[in-house]
Amino acid sequence: MKINDFNNIVSDKIVTVAYFSHDECNVCKVLKPKVKELVEKYNDFKFVFVNTKESEEICGQYTVFTVPSVIVFVEGKESKRFSRNFAMTELEELLERYFNLIN
């Protein structure tokens, strides 16, 4: 994925959750479907996966140096970042808060 494509995806929805990882990360493999399922609970939110091995330009632009990393964008701007060790409840509470503010 190119940086322009990523920026267009992030700007497309009010809330976009970007999940950064690669195939060699075992924790990432377990966490990715959970994050995707959580995001899909909210109709207006978007989930996007970024493979850090294939999209180095995006990782550099957003200073992603560790996996898994989750960046929550609101109206195209970074709002919150979760990296390495985080609880799914933290992400869920944040998304719920944004959903309630929007609706």
PETAZI-V446098 format. One line per field, one symbol per residue. phi: phi as a letter, one per 40 degrees, with the letter a starting at -180 (. if undefined). Layout:
phi: ???
//
This chain:
phi: .cccccccccccbcbbbbbbaacccccccccdcccccccccbdccbbbbbcccbbccccccbfcbbbcbbbbbbfgbcbabbbfbaccccccccccccccccc
//
